[in-house]
């Protein structure tokens, strides 16, 4: 019996080792190595730091210019720290100025701080009055996942053409940030390229992300000389979610568990619907998710099926979930 156990383990190792030679199945460092065979030696996207704009305000207007040096640190809570990227000069007679800043910690941890939330200065200077972020922090990304890296590796094949094919624009756009989950490039008129960008979880891109994508696509070795490239967020198709569900009177699952399952199904549908452009608004998928929660039946009042344009994405507005009680068979 012990011999069979050893043989099985060895065959599992052989299977794993063999699969690491194929990009579709390889993982981690194995996938990184295989990327060398693709165009331009595609490299996994490293973690990125979130960025924002800070506004510094002096306590009084001075008769001379005030220079706030690059590297001045501001924190949210003592743990998440942002640092200015350039020197900020506040002219004589003025009391405030704006400067770009980035989080010292790479990753998504620096995203989502709303204007005014970053307001504690670490490096105090004379005549300091106040500081706060005037834009929501965005652009922070964790290291690119294996699945996203593999898809981008495949997309790199489109970049061999110098004529500006749709696939090439989408490949280069995805190379701008690991946060980008979907890109759609269209040409509404000759010589015009309309690129729409969608982030993980169905989030819309910030101005910082759009600027990074634009810089990537307008590089001399990427954009055909005659193309005019426009980068923006996708169009939004808004919908409301409204339904009533009923559970079995003698069901094996308690109403509390069913309610929790329904809430999870709603969250999964919202994310599924919002994470890809051109995905039709499809209540049938919502029903399929709900029927796996332990309910007996469901009455969907909204949304109704609706086609979504290729450069648009469906996002939920209001959500109304009604527990209709129990029913017999």
MARMAR-623667 format. One record per residue (C-alpha): residue in three letters; x negated, y, z negated. Coordinates in nm, 2 decimals, padded with zeros to 4 digits. Each point is the difference from the previous one (the first is absolute). Example, Ala and Ser with C-alpha at 12.3 -4.5 7.8 and 13.67 -1.06 7.14 Angstrom:
2
{"Ala",{-01.23,-00.45,-00.78}}
{"Ser",{-00.14,00.34,00.07}}
% end
This chain:
329
{"Unk",{00.00,00.00,00.00}}
{"Unk",{-00.28,00.24,-00.09}}
{"Unk",{-00.16,-00.06,00.35}}
{"Unk",{00.33,00.11,00.17}}
{"Unk",{00.00,00.32,-00.22}}
{"Unk",{-00.36,00.08,00.12}}
{"Unk",{00.08,-00.07,00.36}}
{"Unk",{00.31,00.23,-00.02}}
{"Unk",{-00.20,00.28,-00.15}}
{"Unk",{-00.27,-00.03,00.26}}
{"Unk",{00.25,00.01,00.28}}
{"Unk",{00.16,00.31,-00.15}}
{"Unk",{-00.35,00.16,00.00}}
{"Unk",{-00.06,-00.11,00.36}}
{"Unk",{00.34,00.14,00.11}}
{"Unk",{-00.07,00.33,-00.17}}
{"Unk",{-00.35,00.03,00.14}}
{"Unk",{00.12,-00.07,00.35}}
{"Unk",{00.27,00.26,-00.02}}
{"Unk",{-00.25,00.26,-00.10}}
{"Unk",{-00.13,-00.02,00.36}}
{"Unk",{00.33,00.13,00.14}}
{"Unk",{00.10,00.36,-00.06}}
{"Unk",{00.37,-00.09,-00.04}}
{"Unk",{-00.08,-00.21,-00.31}}
{"Unk",{-00.32,00.15,-00.14}}
{"Unk",{-00.02,00.20,-00.32}}
{"Unk",{-00.21,00.26,-00.16}}
{"Unk",{-00.37,00.00,00.10}}
{"Unk",{00.06,-00.27,00.26}}
{"Unk",{00.25,00.23,00.18}}
{"Unk",{-00.24,00.29,-00.03}}
{"Unk",{-00.27,-00.21,00.17}}
{"Unk",{00.23,-00.10,00.29}}
{"Unk",{00.09,00.36,00.06}}
{"Unk",{-00.34,00.04,00.17}}
{"Unk",{00.12,-00.18,00.31}}
{"Unk",{00.27,00.27,00.06}}
{"Unk",{-00.04,00.34,00.17}}
{"Unk",{-00.23,00.24,-00.18}}
{"Unk",{-00.05,-00.25,-00.29}}
{"Unk",{00.33,00.09,-00.17}}
{"Unk",{-00.07,00.07,-00.37}}
{"Unk",{00.24,-00.05,-00.29}}
{"Unk",{00.13,00.33,-00.13}}
{"Unk",{-00.15,00.10,-00.33}}
{"Unk",{00.20,00.14,-00.29}}
{"Unk",{00.08,00.37,00.05}}
{"Unk",{00.04,00.28,-00.25}}
{"Unk",{00.32,00.20,-00.03}}
{"Unk",{-00.01,00.37,00.09}}
{"Unk",{00.19,00.31,-00.09}}
{"Unk",{-00.03,00.38,00.00}}
{"Unk",{-00.07,00.18,-00.33}}
{"Unk",{00.09,00.36,-00.08}}
{"Unk",{-00.22,00.17,-00.25}}
{"Unk",{00.13,00.32,-00.17}}
{"Unk",{-00.21,00.25,-00.20}}
{"Unk",{00.12,00.15,-00.32}}
{"Unk",{-00.07,00.35,00.13}}
{"Unk",{-00.10,00.16,00.33}}
{"Unk",{-00.37,00.07,00.01}}
{"Unk",{-00.20,00.27,00.18}}
{"Unk",{-00.24,-00.26,00.15}}
{"Unk",{00.05,-00.32,00.18}}
{"Unk",{00.03,-00.32,-00.20}}
{"Unk",{-00.15,-00.32,00.12}}
{"Unk",{00.14,-00.33,-00.13}}
{"Unk",{-00.27,-00.26,00.10}}
{"Unk",{00.07,-00.32,00.19}}
{"Unk",{00.02,-00.29,-00.24}}
{"Unk",{00.23,00.18,-00.25}}
{"Unk",{00.21,-00.27,-00.17}}
{"Unk",{00.37,00.01,-00.08}}
{"Unk",{00.19,-00.29,-00.17}}
{"Unk",{00.35,-00.13,-00.03}}
{"Unk",{-00.03,-00.18,-00.33}}
{"Unk",{-00.37,-00.03,-00.08}}
{"Unk",{-00.03,-00.32,00.21}}
{"Unk",{00.09,00.10,00.36}}
{"Unk",{-00.23,00.28,00.10}}
{"Unk",{-00.01,00.21,00.32}}
{"Unk",{-00.31,00.19,00.12}}
{"Unk",{-00.02,00.30,00.23}}
{"Unk",{-00.17,-00.07,00.33}}
{"Unk",{-00.12,00.35,00.09}}
{"Unk",{-00.10,00.33,-00.17}}
{"Unk",{00.31,00.22,-00.06}}
{"Unk",{-00.06,00.37,00.02}}
{"Unk",{00.27,00.22,-00.15}}
{"Unk",{-00.05,00.36,00.14}}
{"Unk",{-00.02,00.30,-00.22}}
{"Unk",{00.34,00.12,-00.10}}
{"Unk",{00.17,-00.33,00.06}}
{"Unk",{00.10,-00.25,-00.27}}
{"Unk",{00.04,-00.33,00.18}}
{"Unk",{-00.14,-00.22,00.28}}
{"Unk",{00.06,-00.35,00.14}}
{"Unk",{-00.26,-00.28,00.06}}
{"Unk",{00.01,-00.36,00.11}}
{"Unk",{-00.07,-00.27,-00.26}}
{"Unk",{-00.01,-00.38,-00.02}}
{"Unk",{00.04,-00.26,-00.27}}
{"Unk",{-00.32,-00.14,-00.15}}
{"Unk",{00.16,-00.35,-00.01}}
{"Unk",{00.06,-00.16,00.34}}
{"Unk",{00.33,-00.18,00.06}}
{"Unk",{00.37,00.06,-00.02}}
{"Unk",{-00.03,00.09,-00.37}}
{"Unk",{-00.05,00.36,00.11}}
{"Unk",{00.31,00.03,00.21}}
{"Unk",{00.34,00.14,-00.09}}
{"Unk",{-00.08,00.29,-00.24}}
{"Unk",{00.25,00.27,00.08}}
{"Unk",{-00.09,00.37,00.02}}
{"Unk",{-00.09,00.14,-00.34}}
{"Unk",{-00.08,-00.33,-00.16}}
{"Unk",{-00.38,00.03,00.02}}
{"Unk",{-00.06,00.30,-00.23}}
{"Unk",{-00.27,-00.07,-00.26}}
{"Unk",{-00.34,00.15,00.08}}
{"Unk",{-00.31,-00.19,-00.11}}
{"Unk",{-00.27,00.24,00.11}}
{"Unk",{00.10,00.32,-00.16}}
{"Unk",{-00.13,00.33,00.15}}
{"Unk",{00.03,00.37,-00.10}}
{"Unk",{00.34,00.17,00.05}}
{"Unk",{00.17,-00.33,00.07}}
{"Unk",{00.38,00.03,-00.01}}
{"Unk",{00.16,-00.31,00.14}}
{"Unk",{-00.03,-00.27,00.26}}
{"Unk",{00.25,-00.23,00.17}}
{"Unk",{00.04,-00.21,00.31}}
{"Unk",{00.23,00.16,00.26}}
{"Unk",{00.04,-00.31,00.22}}
{"Unk",{00.09,-00.36,-00.10}}
{"Unk",{-00.31,-00.22,-00.02}}
{"Unk",{-00.02,-00.25,00.28}}
{"Unk",{-00.24,-00.19,00.22}}
{"Unk",{-00.14,-00.24,-00.27}}
{"Unk",{-00.02,-00.36,00.12}}
{"Unk",{-00.12,-00.33,-00.13}}
{"Unk",{-00.23,-00.21,00.21}}
{"Unk",{00.16,-00.13,00.32}}
{"Unk",{00.17,-00.34,-00.05}}
{"Unk",{-00.09,-00.31,00.20}}
{"Unk",{00.33,00.01,00.19}}
{"Unk",{-00.02,00.36,00.10}}
{"Unk",{-00.37,-00.04,00.09}}
{"Unk",{00.08,-00.30,00.22}}
{"Unk",{00.28,00.19,00.19}}
{"Unk",{-00.23,00.29,00.06}}
{"Unk",{-00.28,-00.23,00.12}}
{"Unk",{00.25,-00.13,00.26}}
{"Unk",{00.10,00.35,00.09}}
{"Unk",{-00.36,00.10,00.07}}
{"Unk",{00.02,-00.19,00.33}}
{"Unk",{00.23,00.27,00.13}}
{"Unk",{-00.28,00.26,-00.05}}
{"Unk",{-00.21,-00.14,00.29}}
{"Unk",{00.20,00.21,00.24}}
{"Unk",{-00.09,00.36,00.04}}
{"Unk",{00.33,00.10,00.16}}
{"Unk",{00.18,00.05,-00.34}}
{"Unk",{00.23,-00.31,-00.02}}
{"Unk",{00.26,-00.01,-00.28}}
{"Unk",{-00.17,-00.27,-00.19}}
{"Unk",{-00.33,00.19,-00.01}}
{"Unk",{00.16,00.31,-00.16}}
{"Unk",{00.18,-00.23,-00.25}}
{"Unk",{-00.33,-00.18,-00.08}}
{"Unk",{-00.20,00.33,-00.06}}
{"Unk",{00.29,00.15,-00.21}}
{"Unk",{00.00,-00.31,-00.23}}
{"Unk",{-00.37,00.04,-00.04}}
{"Unk",{00.05,00.34,-00.16}}
{"Unk",{00.12,-00.14,-00.34}}
{"Unk",{00.08,-00.33,-00.17}}
{"Unk",{00.33,00.16,-00.11}}
{"Unk",{00.14,00.00,00.35}}
{"Unk",{00.23,-00.30,00.06}}
{"Unk",{00.16,00.08,00.33}}
{"Unk",{-00.08,00.22,00.30}}
{"Unk",{00.20,00.07,00.31}}
{"Unk",{-00.14,00.18,00.30}}
{"Unk",{00.23,00.12,00.29}}
{"Unk",{-00.03,00.23,00.29}}
{"Unk",{00.31,00.23,00.03}}
{"Unk",{-00.15,00.17,00.30}}
{"Unk",{-00.31,-00.04,00.22}}
{"Unk",{-00.32,00.09,-00.18}}
{"Unk",{00.17,00.02,-00.34}}
{"Unk",{-00.05,-00.27,-00.27}}
{"Unk",{00.24,00.00,-00.30}}
{"Unk",{-00.15,-00.20,-00.29}}
{"Unk",{00.22,-00.07,-00.30}}
{"Unk",{-00.15,-00.13,-00.33}}
{"Unk",{00.15,-00.20,-00.28}}
{"Unk",{-00.16,-00.09,-00.34}}
{"Unk",{00.03,-00.30,-00.22}}
{"Unk",{00.33,-00.04,-00.18}}
{"Unk",{00.17,00.22,00.27}}
{"Unk",{-00.16,00.32,-00.13}}
{"Unk",{-00.02,00.29,00.23}}
{"Unk",{-00.36,00.13,00.07}}
{"Unk",{-00.13,00.31,-00.16}}
{"Unk",{-00.16,00.29,00.19}}
{"Unk",{-00.34,-00.13,-00.11}}
{"Unk",{00.07,-00.35,00.15}}
{"Unk",{00.14,00.15,00.32}}
{"Unk",{-00.31,00.22,00.03}}
{"Unk",{-00.23,-00.30,-00.04}}
{"Unk",{00.19,-00.19,00.27}}
{"Unk",{-00.01,00.30,00.23}}
{"Unk",{-00.37,00.04,-00.04}}
{"Unk",{-00.04,-00.37,00.08}}
{"Unk",{00.21,00.01,00.31}}
{"Unk",{-00.15,00.32,00.15}}
{"Unk",{-00.36,-00.11,-00.02}}
{"Unk",{-00.18,00.04,00.33}}
{"Unk",{-00.05,-00.38,00.03}}
{"Unk",{00.36,-00.08,-00.08}}
{"Unk",{00.23,00.24,00.18}}
{"Unk",{00.01,00.02,00.38}}
{"Unk",{-00.09,00.35,00.10}}
{"Unk",{00.35,00.08,00.14}}
{"Unk",{00.21,-00.13,-00.29}}
{"Unk",{00.17,00.23,-00.25}}
{"Unk",{00.03,-00.20,-00.32}}
{"Unk",{00.27,00.09,-00.26}}
{"Unk",{00.00,-00.18,-00.34}}
{"Unk",{00.30,00.01,-00.24}}
{"Unk",{00.22,-00.19,-00.23}}
{"Unk",{00.27,-00.22,00.15}}
{"Unk",{00.36,00.12,00.04}}
{"Unk",{00.22,-00.09,-00.30}}
{"Unk",{00.33,-00.20,00.04}}
{"Unk",{00.17,00.04,-00.33}}
{"Unk",{00.25,-00.26,-00.13}}
{"Unk",{00.19,-00.07,-00.32}}
{"Unk",{00.03,-00.33,-00.17}}
{"Unk",{00.34,-00.09,-00.15}}
{"Unk",{00.13,-00.35,-00.07}}
{"Unk",{00.19,-00.22,-00.25}}
{"Unk",{-00.11,-00.34,-00.10}}
{"Unk",{00.19,-00.29,-00.17}}
{"Unk",{-00.14,-00.29,-00.20}}
{"Unk",{00.13,-00.35,-00.06}}
{"Unk",{00.22,-00.05,-00.31}}
{"Unk",{-00.19,-00.32,-00.08}}
{"Unk",{-00.34,00.09,00.15}}
{"Unk",{-00.32,-00.15,-00.14}}
{"Unk",{-00.16,00.35,-00.02}}
{"Unk",{00.10,00.26,-00.26}}
{"Unk",{00.14,00.33,00.12}}
{"Unk",{-00.30,00.18,-00.15}}
{"Unk",{-00.24,-00.20,00.21}}
{"Unk",{00.22,00.04,00.31}}
{"Unk",{00.00,00.38,-00.05}}
{"Unk",{-00.38,00.00,-00.03}}
{"Unk",{-00.03,-00.21,00.32}}
{"Unk",{00.23,00.24,00.18}}
{"Unk",{-00.21,00.30,-00.10}}
{"Unk",{-00.31,-00.18,00.13}}
{"Unk",{00.17,-00.08,00.33}}
{"Unk",{00.11,00.36,00.04}}
{"Unk",{-00.36,00.11,-00.06}}
{"Unk",{-00.14,-00.25,00.25}}
{"Unk",{00.25,00.10,00.27}}
{"Unk",{-00.08,00.37,-00.05}}
{"Unk",{-00.37,-00.07,00.04}}
{"Unk",{00.05,-00.23,00.29}}
{"Unk",{00.21,00.25,00.19}}
{"Unk",{-00.24,00.29,-00.06}}
{"Unk",{-00.34,-00.16,00.06}}
{"Unk",{00.02,-00.02,00.38}}
{"Unk",{00.10,00.25,00.27}}
{"Unk",{00.26,-00.10,00.25}}
{"Unk",{00.16,-00.26,-00.23}}
{"Unk",{00.37,00.00,00.05}}
{"Unk",{00.22,00.07,-00.31}}
{"Unk",{00.11,-00.35,-00.06}}
{"Unk",{00.26,-00.08,-00.28}}
{"Unk",{-00.01,-00.37,00.10}}
{"Unk",{-00.35,-00.02,-00.15}}
{"Unk",{00.14,00.16,-00.32}}
{"Unk",{00.27,-00.27,-00.02}}
{"Unk",{-00.25,-00.28,00.05}}
{"Unk",{-00.21,00.14,-00.30}}
{"Unk",{00.30,00.04,-00.22}}
{"Unk",{00.13,-00.35,00.07}}
{"Unk",{-00.32,-00.13,-00.15}}
{"Unk",{00.06,00.17,-00.34}}
{"Unk",{00.27,-00.23,-00.13}}
{"Unk",{00.31,00.20,00.10}}
{"Unk",{00.31,-00.15,00.16}}
{"Unk",{00.06,00.27,00.26}}
{"Unk",{-00.06,00.36,00.08}}
{"Unk",{00.20,00.29,00.17}}
{"Unk",{-00.23,00.24,00.18}}
{"Unk",{00.15,00.34,00.06}}
{"Unk",{-00.33,00.17,00.10}}
{"Unk",{-00.22,-00.02,00.19}}
{"Unk",{00.14,-00.10,00.33}}
{"Unk",{-00.22,-00.13,00.28}}
{"Unk",{-00.18,00.28,00.18}}
{"Unk",{-00.28,00.00,00.26}}
{"Unk",{-00.31,00.19,-00.10}}
{"Unk",{-00.22,00.18,00.25}}
{"Unk",{-00.36,-00.13,00.04}}
{"Unk",{-00.15,00.31,-00.16}}
{"Unk",{00.25,00.01,-00.29}}
{"Unk",{00.04,-00.18,-00.33}}
{"Unk",{00.31,-00.07,-00.21}}
{"Unk",{-00.02,00.12,-00.36}}
{"Unk",{00.27,-00.03,-00.27}}
{"Unk",{00.18,00.29,-00.15}}
{"Unk",{00.24,-00.10,-00.28}}
{"Unk",{00.06,-00.35,-00.14}}
{"Unk",{00.32,-00.12,-00.15}}
{"Unk",{00.01,-00.36,-00.12}}
{"Unk",{00.33,-00.12,-00.16}}
{"Unk",{00.04,-00.31,-00.20}}
{"Unk",{00.34,-00.13,00.11}}
{"Unk",{00.02,-00.26,-00.28}}
{"Unk",{00.06,-00.38,00.02}}
{"Unk",{00.20,-00.20,00.25}}
{"Unk",{00.09,-00.37,00.01}}
{"Unk",{-00.08,-00.23,00.29}}
% end
